[in-house]
Amino acid sequence: MKQFNQQILAAKSKQRRLYLAVFGLFLMGALIILSLIFASRGTRIDIHPDEAASQAVIKIESGIALIVADTLYSVSKKPKITVAAEGFQTLSQQLNNKDFGNVMSITLLPLPAQLMFSSNIDNEQTQWKINGETIALSAEFNHELEAGDYELNVSHPFYAAVNKALSLKRGEIFKDQVQLDLIDGSLTINTTPKGAQIAINSVDKGISPQDLKLKGGRHNIKIARSGYESIIDTIEITNEKSTVNRDYRLALRKAAVELSLNPKDGQLYLDNIAIKSGKKIKVKAGVKHQLSYSKTGYFSQEESFTLAADDTLKIDFDLKKEMGEIAIQSKPNADVEVNGKAVGTTPLTLSLNAAEQHITIKKQGYRSVTKKVVPSSKNALKINVALASEKTARLKEAPKNYRNKVGGQLNLFRPNDSFTMGASRSDPGQRANEFIKQVTLNKPFYAGESEVSVAQYSQYDKNTQGDANKPVTNISWLDAAKFCNWLSQQEDLTPVYQIKNNQLQGINNSDGYRLLTEAEWEWLARKSGKKQQSTFVWGNDVVIPKNATNIADESANGHVDILVSKYNDNYPNAAPVKSFAQETSGLYDQAGNVSEWTHDSYSIAPPKSGKVFVDPFDLSRSNSRVVKGANWRSGSITELRPSFREGLTTSRDDLGFRIARYVYGGN
């Protein structure tokens, strides 16, 4: 017994130790939790709205943290929580260091109510409105709304509208089907004449007139009566218009005309009204009609007829060609083309179809004439033309002046004049190469009003340097010729100079741009615009008029070897083009500024005595070319005379060029 008591006492002792150990562990855990709470900064969670706050549940989604009441204590740096409340959207929120120890405000959004409506009709014209605002136009209605009271209106053009009051809760799913009923309407039908058979949606409804009851919707109507054309119509019975009236006027059934037309593509007229041609046309029955068919170049035909309903008449229109006579004459006699096809030489009489004809009268070297005529079998036509030579025509069309593609102005000259080139041995300053030569100029040409400027030349050669308004210099004769060819191509003219591999291969007597011939240059300087040719550009007086030209004057002292005293042009070297007075010819700067390349090759062979040179145009390919005119370095009487000439092969800084072109090419 004693031993048994000892065992009981031992068991009780062991149990007490166990209780003490559990209590110690609990106390230790509590101490740990309390230490965590005191070691961490508590974050109070403030939930809105109040309705959500009263039932909100806060849970730890990630991280080591503890929520006591509405305060979060966290060991983790970025714990994540979720806040949920019935009727509100669940919110997940991650906390950061800045949130600890503060109040975090969280607002839960209410869950919307979901509307899921359908109707008894499957039609996209069903209109769904909430509180008077159209939300959808569809067969079904799915929509979300905040909790509250609403008025739902469901309507369709053919059905009576339905209104429903809705009281919606948060998160509620509201399903329902709306029953729509067709509206009641009426249709009144009258016809002229009466007694027509009425069918609604292919169902016989009796004889007109009729008052019919119809449900809302679209209805197909057919009105038929013997001897008359049927009428097909569609009406709608709608909310906006439930009562419909129709007055139908029946037309007698038509007759038909089957046509055979030769030639095709003519114009058909029914009772003097143009109609579209076809194999078969409809006409009113019991009425007299007139049908005609015509085409340019043919005699028209017509037929009159009266047909009963449903009759068919066949008519063949086979038009005969109309021909007319045309007598053609010209001076001089020339070739004739009709619509581009050669038919003979004037005088000529032709029989042509009475349609528009293009008659061209042409001859080599003359301007062609084209006439548009319409021959007639009633009256013979006559064409009588005097052809103008191509030269005369082009001269007549030529403007007195114009600007080219680079902005330079050219003036037209019609010389028809004779003058003496060169100078006699007795003339002061005369040189041995200034041969006396009798020249006649008849061919009209354009000459540049001024020398080609740097600005103009740089449009051809982008690397050109210098003052834009001054004449371009340091240009070889070949470069000047290339510029002329380039400008000709810009304006669709025939280039004058044939240049290949930087060599002059040949020269064309064309209407393209070129340099002035020596004869043209000297005639412009000494004779153009004057009663008598002069020694100098400004006249015969050796005293140079004020503002006449740019030469070696007082301002050039120290820049030139010889200068003209008591004359000051204020330019020690080249001046901008047109800086001085316009010369008698209408040009600028032939008396000075820069010397100018001419078209001609240089020769010291004297001309044949007594020969008259008519429109001389040099075709030779010599490298040495004639240079004419004084420049800003010129100070002697020899150089100031327009008869002065040089032969050069290279460029200079006081040498430029002036362009020209014939009005027409050839001799």
VENKA-V152687 format. One record per pair of residues at least 4 apart in sequence whose C-alpha atoms are under 7 Angstrom apart, sorted by sequence separation. I is the first residue (numbers start at 1). GAP is how many residues later the second one is. D is the distance in whole Angstrom. If there is no record, write none. Layout:
# VENKA-V152687
i: [I/I]
gap: [GAP/GAP]
d: [D/D]
This chain:
# VENKA-V152687
i: [1/2/3/4/5/6/7/8/9/10/11/12/13/14/15/16/17/18/19/20/21/22/23/24/25/26/27/28/29/30/31/32/33/34/35/36/48/49/50/52/67/68/95/129/130/155/168/199/200/237/238/269/270/294/307/330/337/338/362/376/388/389/390/391/392/393/394/403/404/423/452/453/454/455/457/458/475/476/477/478/479/480/481/482/483/484/485/486/487/488/489/499/500/516/517/518/519/520/521/522/523/524/535/536/544/552/553/556/571/575/582/583/589/630/636/637/651/48/67/74/85/99/129/130/155/156/191/199/200/225/237/269/270/294/295/337/338/363/388/403/404/425/452/458/475/488/499/500/516/523/527/534/535/582/583/634/639/47/66/67/84/128/129/155/198/199/224/237/268/269/294/336/337/362/375/403/424/458/488/489/498/499/527/534/557/582/634/638/65/66/83/84/128/154/155/198/223/224/267/268/293/294/336/361/362/402/403/423/488/498/526/527/65/66/82/83/128/154/198/223/268/293/336/360/361/401/402/498/526/552/65/82/83/127/128/153/154/197/198/222/223/268/292/293/335/336/360/361/401/402/497/498/526/554/630/64/65/82/127/153/197/198/222/267/292/335/336/360/401/454/485/497/526/552/553/554/578/630/64/65/81/82/126/127/152/153/196/197/221/222/291/292/334/335/359/360/400/401/423/485/496/497/526/552/553/554/578/64/81/125/126/151/152/195/196/221/291/333/334/358/359/400/422/423/424/454/485/496/525/552/553/554/63/80/81/124/125/126/151/152/195/220/221/290/291/333/358/359/422/423/454/455/496/554/555/629/80/124/151/194/220/290/333/358/422/454/455/496/553/554/555/63/64/79/80/123/124/150/151/194/219/220/289/290/357/358/421/422/453/454/457/553/555/556/629/63/78/79/123/150/218/219/289/301/330/356/357/420/421/453/454/481/494/496/553/555/556/628/62/63/78/91/122/149/150/191/218/219/288/289/329/330/356/357/420/421/453/454/494/495/496/555/556/628/62/78/149/162/190/191/201/218/271/288/301/328/329/339/356/420/421/453/454/493/494/495/496/575/600/627/628/61/62/77/89/131/148/149/189/190/200/201/217/218/260/271/287/300/328/329/338/339/355/419/420/452/453/493/550/574/601/626/627/60/61/77/88/89/130/131/148/160/189/190/200/201/217/259/270/271/286/299/328/338/339/354/355/367/419/451/452/574/626/627/60/61/88/89/118/119/130/131/147/148/159/160/189/200/216/217/229/258/259/270/286/298/299/327/328/338/354/366/367/418/419/550/601/626/627/59/60/88/89/118/130/147/159/160/188/189/199/200/215/216/228/229/258/269/270/285/286/298/299/327/337/338/353/354/366/367/418/547/602/625/626/58/59/87/88/117/118/129/130/147/159/160/188/199/228/229/257/258/269/285/298/299/326/327/336/337/352/366/367/417/418/460/601/602/624/625/631/58/59/87/117/129/146/158/159/187/188/198/199/228/229/256/257/268/269/285/293/297/298/326/336/337/365/366/417/488/601/602/624/625/45/58/116/117/128/129/158/187/198/227/228/256/257/268/297/325/326/336/365/416/417/488/600/601/624/44/45/57/58/116/128/186/187/197/198/227/256/267/268/325/335/336/367/415/416/487/600/623/44/56/57/115/116/127/128/186/187/196/197/255/256/266/267/324/325/334/335/415/598/43/44/56/57/115/127/185/186/196/197/254/255/266/267/323/324/334/335/414/485/598/42/43/56/114/115/126/127/185/196/254/255/266/323/324/334/414/415/484/597/598/42/43/55/114/126/184/185/254/255/323/324/414/484/597/598/42/113/114/125/184/185/254/322/323/413/414/549/596/597/41/112/113/183/184/253/321/322/413/548/595/596/40/52/112/113/182/183/252/412/413/481/547/548/595/596/40/112/113/182/412/547/595/40/112/411/412/595/37/410/411/594/595/410/411/592/594/410/411/591/592/593/594/409/410/590/591/592/593/408/409/549/592/551/549/550/551/549/550/549/602/326/407/591/325/406/324/185/255/323/324/255/323/324/406/255/256/323/326/327/328/329/330/331/537/113/254/255/256/257/258/259/260/261/262/263/322/325/326/327/328/329/330/331/332/529/43/113/186/187/188/189/190/191/192/253/254/255/256/257/258/259/260/261/262/263/297/324/325/326/327/328/329/330/331/528/529/43/46/113/159/185/186/187/188/189/190/191/192/193/253/255/256/257/258/259/260/261/262/297/528/42/43/44/45/46/47/48/49/112/113/114/115/116/117/118/119/120/158/185/186/187/188/189/190/191/192/296/297/574/41/42/43/44/45/46/47/48/49/111/112/113/114/115/116/117/118/119/120/158/296/573/595/596/597/41/43/44/45/46/47/48/110/111/113/114/115/116/117/118/119/120/594/595/596/597/43/119/524/594/595/596/594/596/525/564/563/560/562/562/158/158/518/551/552/157/158/517/518/550/551/552/157/516/517/518/550/551/552/87/515/516/517/551/552/87/515/551/517/470/470/471/536/537/470/471/535/536/469/470/469/507/506/526/504/525/477/522/522/451/450/450/450/449/450/449/450/516/515/516/515/516/514/515/513/514/513/514/513/512/511/511/511/511/510/511/510/509/510/509/437/433/435/440/443/438/439/440/441/442/438/439/440/441/476/438/439/440/476/475/474/474/473/474/473/473/474/475/473/473/472/471/452/451/452/451/429/430/450/429/434/434/448/434/448/447/448/447/446/447/446/445/446/445/446/444/445/444/423/422/421/395/394/394/391]
gap: [4/4/4/4/4/4/4/4/4/4/4/4/4/4/4/4/4/4/4/4/4/4/4/4/4/4/4/4/4/4/4/4/4/4/4/4/4/4/4/4/4/4/4/4/4/4/4/4/4/4/4/4/4/4/4/4/4/4/4/4/4/4/4/4/4/4/4/4/4/4/4/4/4/4/4/4/4/4/4/4/4/4/4/4/4/4/4/4/4/4/4/4/4/4/4/4/4/4/4/4/4/4/4/4/4/4/4/4/4/4/4/4/4/4/4/4/4/5/5/5/5/5/5/5/5/5/5/5/5/5/5/5/5/5/5/5/5/5/5/5/5/5/5/5/5/5/5/5/5/5/5/5/5/5/5/5/5/6/6/6/6/6/6/6/6/6/6/6/6/6/6/6/6/6/6/6/6/6/6/6/6/6/6/6/6/6/6/6/7/7/7/7/7/7/7/7/7/7/7/7/7/7/7/7/7/7/7/7/7/7/7/7/8/8/8/8/8/8/8/8/8/8/8/8/8/8/8/8/8/8/9/9/9/9/9/9/9/9/9/9/9/9/9/9/9/9/9/9/9/9/9/9/9/9/9/10/10/10/10/10/10/10/10/10/10/10/10/10/10/10/10/10/10/10/10/10/10/10/11/11/11/11/11/11/11/11/11/11/11/11/11/11/11/11/11/11/11/11/11/11/11/11/11/11/11/11/11/12/12/12/12/12/12/12/12/12/12/12/12/12/12/12/12/12/12/12/12/12/12/12/12/12/13/13/13/13/13/13/13/13/13/13/13/13/13/13/13/13/13/13/13/13/13/13/13/13/14/14/14/14/14/14/14/14/14/14/14/14/14/14/14/15/15/15/15/15/15/15/15/15/15/15/15/15/15/15/15/15/15/15/15/15/15/15/15/16/16/16/16/16/16/16/16/16/16/16/16/16/16/16/16/16/16/16/16/16/16/16/17/17/17/17/17/17/17/17/17/17/17/17/17/17/17/17/17/17/17/17/17/17/17/17/17/17/18/18/18/18/18/18/18/18/18/18/18/18/18/18/18/18/18/18/18/18/18/18/18/18/18/18/18/19/19/19/19/19/19/19/19/19/19/19/19/19/19/19/19/19/19/19/19/19/19/19/19/19/19/19/19/19/19/19/19/20/20/20/20/20/20/20/20/20/20/20/20/20/20/20/20/20/20/20/20/20/20/20/20/20/20/20/20/20/20/20/21/21/21/21/21/21/21/21/21/21/21/21/21/21/21/21/21/21/21/21/21/21/21/21/21/21/21/21/21/21/21/21/21/21/21/22/22/22/22/22/22/22/22/22/22/22/22/22/22/22/22/22/22/22/22/22/22/22/22/22/22/22/22/22/22/22/22/22/22/22/22/23/23/23/23/23/23/23/23/23/23/23/23/23/23/23/23/23/23/23/23/23/23/23/23/23/23/23/23/23/23/23/23/23/23/23/23/24/24/24/24/24/24/24/24/24/24/24/24/24/24/24/24/24/24/24/24/24/24/24/24/24/24/24/24/24/24/24/24/24/25/25/25/25/25/25/25/25/25/25/25/25/25/25/25/25/25/25/25/25/25/25/25/25/25/26/26/26/26/26/26/26/26/26/26/26/26/26/26/26/26/26/26/26/26/26/26/26/27/27/27/27/27/27/27/27/27/27/27/27/27/27/27/27/27/27/27/27/27/28/28/28/28/28/28/28/28/28/28/28/28/28/28/28/28/28/28/28/28/28/29/29/29/29/29/29/29/29/29/29/29/29/29/29/29/29/29/29/29/29/30/30/30/30/30/30/30/30/30/30/30/30/30/30/30/31/31/31/31/31/31/31/31/31/31/31/31/31/31/32/32/32/32/32/32/32/32/32/32/32/32/33/33/33/33/33/33/33/33/33/33/33/33/33/33/34/34/34/34/34/34/34/35/35/35/35/35/36/36/36/36/36/37/37/37/37/38/38/38/38/38/38/39/39/39/39/39/39/40/40/40/40/41/42/42/42/43/43/44/45/49/49/49/50/50/51/52/52/52/52/53/53/53/53/54/54/54/54/54/54/54/54/54/54/55/55/55/55/55/55/55/55/55/55/55/55/55/55/55/55/55/55/55/55/55/56/56/56/56/56/56/56/56/56/56/56/56/56/56/56/56/56/56/56/56/56/56/56/56/56/56/56/56/56/56/56/57/57/57/57/57/57/57/57/57/57/57/57/57/57/57/57/57/57/57/57/57/57/57/57/58/58/58/58/58/58/58/58/58/58/58/58/58/58/58/58/58/58/58/58/58/58/58/58/58/58/58/58/58/59/59/59/59/59/59/59/59/59/59/59/59/59/59/59/59/59/59/59/59/59/59/59/59/59/60/60/60/60/60/60/60/60/60/60/60/60/60/60/60/60/60/60/60/60/60/61/61/61/61/61/61/62/62/65/71/72/73/73/74/79/80/80/80/80/81/81/81/81/81/81/81/82/82/82/82/82/82/82/83/83/83/83/83/83/84/84/84/100/104/105/105/105/105/106/106/106/106/107/107/108/112/115/116/117/117/120/120/121/126/127/128/137/138/138/139/139/142/143/143/144/144/145/145/146/146/147/147/148/149/150/151/152/153/154/154/155/156/156/157/170/171/171/172/172/173/173/173/173/173/174/174/174/174/174/175/175/175/175/176/177/178/179/179/180/181/181/181/182/183/184/185/205/206/206/207/208/208/208/209/209/210/210/211/211/212/212/213/214/214/215/216/216/217/217/218/218/219/220/221/222/268/269/270/273]
d: [6/6/6/6/6/6/6/6/6/6/6/6/6/6/6/6/6/6/6/6/6/6/6/6/6/6/6/6/6/6/6/6/6/6/6/6/6/6/6/6/6/6/6/5/7/7/7/5/7/6/5/5/6/7/6/7/5/6/7/7/6/6/6/6/6/6/6/6/6/6/6/6/6/7/6/5/6/6/6/6/6/6/6/6/6/6/6/6/7/6/6/5/7/6/6/6/6/6/6/6/5/5/6/6/7/6/7/6/6/7/6/6/6/6/6/7/7/6/4/7/7/7/4/7/7/7/7/4/7/7/5/4/7/7/7/4/7/7/6/5/6/6/7/7/7/5/5/7/6/6/6/5/5/6/6/6/6/5/6/6/5/6/5/4/6/5/5/7/6/6/4/6/6/5/7/4/7/5/6/7/6/5/4/5/7/5/7/7/7/5/6/7/6/6/6/5/6/7/7/6/6/7/6/6/7/6/6/6/6/5/5/7/5/6/7/5/5/5/6/5/7/6/5/7/5/7/6/5/5/7/4/6/7/6/6/6/6/6/6/6/7/6/6/6/6/6/6/6/5/7/6/6/7/7/6/6/6/4/5/5/5/7/5/7/4/4/7/4/4/7/5/5/7/7/5/7/6/5/6/7/6/6/6/7/6/7/5/6/6/6/5/6/6/6/5/6/6/6/6/7/6/6/6/5/5/6/7/5/5/6/5/7/5/5/5/5/5/7/6/7/5/5/5/7/7/7/7/5/5/6/6/7/5/6/6/6/6/6/6/6/5/6/6/6/6/5/6/6/5/6/7/4/6/6/6/6/4/4/5/6/5/4/7/5/5/5/6/6/5/5/7/7/7/6/6/7/5/6/6/7/6/7/6/7/6/7/6/6/7/6/7/5/5/7/7/5/6/6/5/5/7/5/5/7/6/7/5/7/5/6/6/7/6/6/7/6/4/7/6/7/5/7/5/6/6/6/6/6/6/6/5/7/6/6/6/6/5/6/6/5/7/5/7/5/5/5/4/7/6/7/6/4/6/4/7/6/5/6/5/5/7/4/5/6/5/7/6/6/6/6/7/5/7/7/6/6/6/6/7/5/7/5/6/7/7/5/6/6/6/7/7/5/5/6/6/6/5/5/6/6/7/7/5/6/5/6/6/6/7/5/5/6/6/7/6/6/5/5/6/6/6/6/5/6/6/6/7/6/6/6/6/7/6/6/5/6/6/6/7/7/6/6/5/7/6/6/5/5/5/7/6/6/6/5/6/6/6/6/6/5/5/6/6/6/7/7/6/5/7/6/7/4/6/5/5/5/5/6/6/7/6/7/7/6/6/6/4/6/7/5/5/5/6/4/6/6/7/5/6/6/4/6/5/5/7/7/5/6/5/6/6/6/6/5/4/5/4/5/6/6/6/7/5/5/4/6/6/6/7/5/7/4/5/6/6/7/6/5/6/6/6/6/7/6/5/5/7/6/5/6/6/6/7/4/5/7/5/6/6/5/7/6/5/5/6/7/6/4/5/5/4/5/5/6/6/5/6/6/6/6/6/5/5/6/4/6/6/5/5/6/6/5/5/6/7/6/6/6/5/6/6/6/7/5/5/6/6/6/7/6/5/6/7/4/6/7/7/6/4/7/6/6/4/6/5/5/7/6/7/4/7/6/5/6/6/7/5/5/6/6/5/6/7/5/6/5/6/5/5/6/5/6/6/6/5/6/6/6/5/6/6/7/7/6/6/5/4/6/6/6/6/5/5/6/6/5/5/6/5/7/7/5/6/6/5/7/6/5/5/6/6/5/5/4/6/4/5/5/7/5/6/7/6/5/6/5/6/5/6/7/6/6/7/6/6/5/6/6/7/7/5/5/6/7/5/6/6/5/6/6/5/7/6/6/7/6/6/6/6/6/5/6/5/4/6/5/6/6/5/7/5/6/6/6/7/5/5/6/6/4/4/6/6/5/4/6/6/5/6/6/4/5/7/6/6/6/6/6/5/6/5/5/7/5/7/7/7/7/5/5/6/6/7/4/6/6/4/7/5/7/6/6/6/6/6/5/7/6/6/5/5/6/5/6/6/6/6/6/7/6/5/5/5/5/5/5/5/7/6/7/6/6/6/6/6/6/6/6/5/6/5/5/5/5/5/5/5/5/7/6/6/6/6/6/6/7/6/6/7/5/5/7/5/6/5/5/5/5/5/5/5/5/7/7/6/6/6/6/6/6/6/6/4/5/6/5/7/6/6/6/6/6/5/5/6/6/6/6/7/5/7/4/6/6/6/6/6/6/6/6/7/4/6/6/5/5/5/5/5/5/5/7/5/5/5/5/5/5/5/5/5/6/5/5/6/6/6/6/5/6/6/6/6/6/6/6/5/6/6/6/7/6/6/6/6/5/5/5/5/7/7/6/5/6/4/6/7/6/5/4/6/5/7/7/5/6/6/5/5/6/6/7/7/4/5/5/5/5/6/5/6/5/5/5/6/6/5/5/6/5/7/7/7/6/7/5/7/4/6/6/6/5/6/6/6/7/7/6/6/7/6/7/7/6/7/6/5/5/6/7/7/6/6/5/5/6/5/7/5/6/6/5/6/6/5/6/5/7/5/4/6/6/5/7/6/6/7/7/7/6/6/6/6/5/5/5/5/6/6/6/6/5/5/5/5/7/5/5/6/7/7/5/5/6/6/6/6/6/5/6/6/7/4/6/7/6/7/5/6/6/4/5/7/5/6/6/4/7/6/5/6/6/5/7/7/7/7/6]
